[in-house]
């Protein structure tokens, strides 16, 4: 039995490691439910309500068996069961017997006021197409593990999946959602968490956060962790160590790499089914009414954007201007075409360029430089080709490490074949990298004095782009 989400609005009585919720008739020990019969629960609630005073046997019987005549022996049996459930021993006493009179609850008692937990945002409107299996997998992992991270490429639907599963679990476990995309830097993470828990701003928010989290079992959803991933990993390990009843669900374009983390990798939609279904739904088209050429064009669009839900949504929005076949032919330039997303979407989701830019901002200088060189390759490539194209500026080991990092940060897709590892950049990443090369080459005469040190690109002067653009990692 797990305490429902309404626990947060139900006052409780605390004694020792126990919390008693009279309205919900639940007793927790260190956050875990205690199996207690209804008569024993009524005896405990009656004694605690008059803690420190002796409650007569007659009063207890009248309260616990209001419409039944019972022997005093029945009361003794249930008091003994209650003492056993509370793990009483000579060094740990909660109930004293007063000879010939009744019983007294002798442990110190504190009343916890109801906490006001801000509501978790609802999942995005519309069906979660093609994600039934992923929802079941995520729910199963959360039941088995205290820290689960959903990872995947920008726009793949990590936030939508996490919010959907959190809503499914809300009847058993309340959820608090923290949008870490709002964190300007790592130092802001504890304050955002405190605000999400309904706490007042203070210079040192962590003690209040820990006190609030210890008060009730909770699912903490940390959304969009990628740009503050180091700070989040350290904070999560601290919280899970200090709060045994806490579970954490994170979304990120790369894993937290925290202790006991379970990672659920969210793949793009299959272009032979769910991706087509989602595109048609977002476009308001009836697949049965399309002719063969239109159907082929839809399939081409889905493949061109790798079945990524955000890209499919942005592409469908352009059908107000282009016919589906014209749209398919123009997707060779996805950065120019895929824009104009929902007004209510966060800025990083309103264009494909913004989504890629958010991911770009998480790269180290070496990772960025290697990615720019990899953009010279079309389609799939192996590690040998990656080393050839980037190896004039970096050691082979540096290139291998950068490729692994780009894969971890969801900017590169890798698959194992009999011929070895085959890699490719995610949809739009190649075009984005090449566009930055053009921008930098145009701006270089003016901005060369602001070049970042230690970042020479093969065959080029040092990078001259002043700072990174803010880009979007999607959930």
N, C-alpha and C positions, 0 to 999 in steps of 0.2 A: 504493500500500500504506500502510495506517495501522496504527500499533501497537495491539494489542488492549488491553482494559481491564486485563489482568493485568500490564501494564507496571508498574503501581504497586507490585507485589510482587516485581518482578524487579530485582536490582541491576544497575547499569550502570557502564561505564568512560567517563570524560570526558576529552577532549583537544581543545584549540582549540574550534571551534564544534560538535564532533562528540560524539555519545553512542553507545556500542556496547553492545548488549544481547546478551551471548553466548548465553544460554539460548534467546532467541527468534530469534537470528540476524538481528538488525535493526541497521542503522546509520542514525542520524539526523544531519542537518546543519541546525542552527537549527530543529530540530523537524520537518524534512521528511525522508522516507525517501530514502536514497541507493541507486541501482540498482547492485548489486554482485554479481558472479558468486559461486557457492558456493566455488570454489577461492580466489579473491581474498579472500573473507571469512575462510576458514580461515587463510590466510597472515597477515592482519591480526590475527586473534585470537591466533595463536601468537606473533607478534612483541610484541604488547601484554602478553601474559602474562609475557614476559621482558624488559620495557621496560628499556633501558639496557645490556642484555647483547647480545653478538653471537650470533645463531642461525645455525648452519652451514647451508649449502645442503642437505647430506645430511639433516639433521634436519628441515628444512622439507619436503623431498620426501617423507620417510617419514611425516610428519604429514598432509600434504595428499593424497598418493596412497599410502595404506597398502598397497594390494593391487595396485599397478600399477608397472611399470617405465617411467619416463619420462626424457626427455633434460633436461639442465639448461636448455636453451633454453625449455622449457615454463614452468619457474619464472620465468625472466626476463620472458616474455610476461605472466604474471599479475601479477608485481610492477609492471610498467609500467602495466597496467590499473588496479591499485590506486592507484598514484601519481596517475594521471589523475583517478580518482574523488575523491581527497582534494584535488584542485586544488593540487598542489605546484608551487612556483616557487622561484626563488633566495631569496626572502624568507620562504618558508613551507615548511619541510622537516619531514617526519615520519619518513621511512625513509632511512637512510644505507646505502650499499653498502660493504662491507669487502672490499677486493680479495683474491681468492683464498680467502676464508673464507665470507662469508655476508652477513647483513643485520642492522641494529640499529634498533630503534624509539627515536628520540631526543627526541620531544616529551614535555613533562611530562604525567603521567597522574594522574588522581584517581578514586577509586572512590566512587560514590554509593550509600549504603545504601538498601534498599527503604523506600518510604514506605507508611504504612498509611492508606488513604483510607476513611473511613466509608462504608458502603453507601448508595446513593441509595434513598429509600423507594419501595416498589412503587406502581404505580397503584392507585386504589381498586378494590375488588372489584366484579365484575359487568362486563357488556359496555359498551363505549363506543358507545352507540347513536347513529346518525346523524352520526358524526364521521369516517368513513373519508376523505372528501375533505379535511377539515381536517387530518387527520394527514399525508396525502400533501403538502399545501401546506406545512405546517410543516417537515417533513423536507427538502423541496426548498429552502426558504429557508435552513435551517441549513447545507445543503451549499454554498450560494452566498454566505452572509454570516456575518460573525463576531459580529454582535449582532442578535438577533431578539427582539421583544417581542410577546407575545400579550396583546391588550387585549379587554375586554368587560365587560358589566354584571355586577353581583354574582350569583354562583351560576350563571354560564353554563357553567362547567366548564373554566376556564383551567388550573387545576392538574392536573386529571385528564388533559387533553390533553397538557400539557407532560411529565408523568411517563411517559405512554404512549410518546411519541415518544423521550424519553430512554432508555427501556428498549429500544426498537427499535434505537437507535444504540449501545447499550452494548458490543456485540461489536467495534465499531471505535473507539469513543471513550468513555473512562470519564467518569462524571458525578458531580459533587458538588452536592448540593442544599442551599440555605440558605433556611429559612423566615423571611422578614423580618417576618412578622406578630408574631414574638417580640421585635422591636426596640422598646423603649419610646420611643426617640427616635433621631434621625439619628446621634448620636455612637456608638450601640451597633452600627452596621452592620459596621464592620471587625472588631470582636471576634466577632460572630456568624459572619462568614465564616471567621475564623481557627479557631474551634471546629469548624466544619463540615469544615475541611481536616485536622482531627486535631491541631492545634497547641495547645501549652500556653498558658494565659492569660498575657498580659504587658501592660505599660502602652502599648507602641507595637506593635500587631500587624501593621501594614502591611508592614514589611520582611520579616518571616517569611512573610507571605502571598505576597508577590512571589517570594521564593525557592522556595517550594513550588510555585507555579504555573509557574515557569520550568522546573521539573524534568521535567515530563511534559506532553504534549498533554492537554487536558481540556475537557469541556463543563461550564460553571458555570451551574447553574440557580438563579436568584434569584427566589424565589416570593413573591408578595404585596408588591410594591414600593410600592403606591400611597401609603401614609402617610409614607414616607421617600423619595419619588421624587427630590427634588432631590439628596440625598446619594448615592443609588444612581447617578444619571446621572453625577455627577462621578467617583465611584469607578470605574465601568465604563469611562469614557474613559481614566482613568489606567491601569487594568489592561490594557486592550487595546493601549494604546500601548507599554507596557513588556513585554508577554508576547505575542510574535507567534504562539505556538501555541495561544492561548486562544480559545475560543468561548463566548459568553454567550447563554443563553436566559432571558428574564425574563417574568414574568406580572404584570400590573398592571391596575387599572381605568382608567388613563390611560397614554399613551406616555411613555417616559423623555425623549424629545426630545434624545437624545444623538447624537453624531456617528456617521454611517454606520449608523444604526439602521434596521432593516426591521420594519415593524409588520404583524402578522397580526391582523385584527379578527375575533373569534369571535362570530358571531351566535347568537341563541337558535335552538332547534330549530324546524323547520317544523311548524306546528300541524296541517297536513293529513297528516302521516305520522310522522316520527320522534318528535315530542312525544307523540303518542298511544301509540306503541310503548313509549316510556320509562315513561309513566304506568302503562300496563297491566303492564309488567314489575315496577315498584316495588310496585304494588298486588297482584301475584300473580293477576291476572285474565286470563281467556282471552277475547280480543276476540270470538271466534266465538260465545261463549255469551251475549253481551249482546244484549238486544232493542233495537229502534230508539230508544226513549226513553233507555235507558242509554247507547247510543252517542252520541246527541246531547249528553247530559250530560258525557261524557268530553271531547268536542270543545269544549264550552263552558268546561270547567275549563282545558284547554290554552290556549285563547284568553285567558281571564281572567288567567293568569299569564304571558302572552307567550311561552310555550314555553321558559321558563327552567328548566333541569334541577333546580336546588336547590328551586325553588318546586314543581315537579312532584313531587319526592321528598317534600317536606313535606306536600303535599296528599294524596298516596297513603297516607301514614302515618295520616291521619285517617279512613280507611275502616274502622278498627276501631270507630269510634263512629257514623259517618254512612253512609247509603246513598249511592251515587254521585250520585243526583239531588239528594238533600238537600245533599250537599257542594257541588254546583254552585250551588245557590240561596244558600248561605251565603258564597260567596266575594266578595260585595260588601264583606265586612269581612276582607280577607286578613291584616291584622296580628294580629287576634285569633285567627284560625283556623290560620294556617300556623306552627306551632310544634311542639316535641316531636320534633326531629330525632334522628339517630343519637347514641347516647351517646359514641361514639368520634369524632364530628365536633368540629372546633374550635368554641369558643363562638359565634363569629360565623356559624356555619352551622346552629345549632340552632333558629333561628326566623327568619322573614322580617324581623321588626322588627330583630333583631340584625344581619342582613346589610345592611339599609339604614342602620342606625346607624353601621356601620363606614365606609360611603361618606360619610355626613353629616360625619363628623369631619375629612374632608379639605377641606371647603369653606371659602372665605374668608367673612368676614362679609357682604360684598356679594353673593356667590354664594348664600349661604343666604337672605338677605333676598329676593332676586329669586325664588328657587325657591319660597319660601313664597307669594309673590304669584301665581306661575304656577299654584300648586295650586288657585286659585280658578277656573281654566279647566277645563272637562271635555273629554276627548277631544283631538283635534288642534287646533293653533292656529298662526297665522303670526306673524312678527316684529312686525307692526303690532299684533296683539292683545296680544302680550307687552309691547310698549312702552306700550300704553294701561293695562294693569293694574298695571304697575310704574313707569310713567313719572312719577307724581306725586312719587316719592321719588328717582328716578335719571334721569340724562340718557339719551337714546335710545342713545348710544354705549356707556354703561355696561351697559345692558340687553343690547345685542347681544353685548358681551364676556362677560357672565355666561352668556347662553344658549350661546355657543360653549364656555365652560369647563364648563358642565354636560353638554354633549354629549361633550367630551373626557374627562370623569370618569365617563362611562357612567351618568348619571342621567337623561339625556334622549335620545330617539331623534329623528333628523331625516331627512327624505327630500325630495328635489327633485321638484317637480311643475311642470306648465306654468303653474300659477297662482302659483308661487313656493315658498319653503321651507315645509314643514309639519313641526311639532314635536309631541311628546307626551312626558309623563313616563313613565318605565319603571314596570312593574307595582308597585304598592304605594307609590311615592314620593309620590304625591298624598295618599294616606291618611295616610302618615307625617307629612307637612308639616302637614296639618290637625290631626292629633292633637297635635302639638307646640304649635300655636296654642291649642288648648283647654287643654293643661297650663299654658302660660305665662299665659293669662288667669286661670286659677284660682289660680296661685301668685303673681300679680303683687302683690297687697296686701302679701304677706309679704316678697317678694324684690326689690322695686323698687330697693332701695339697691344691689343687685349688678348692675344693668344694665350691659351692655357699651356703652361710649361710641361715638357716631357711627353707630349702627345704627337709626335710626327706620324704622318700617314705615308705609306709607301708611295714614292713618286710625287709627293706634295710638300708644300711648306707646312709648318705646324698649324694645328687647328686654330682658327681665329674666331670661332663663334663664342661670344661673350656670355657665358652662363648657359644653363639648359632651359628649354621651354618647359612649362608645366604640362604634363601629359596625363593620360588617363589609363589607370588599371581598372578593369571592370569586374563587377561581381555578378 
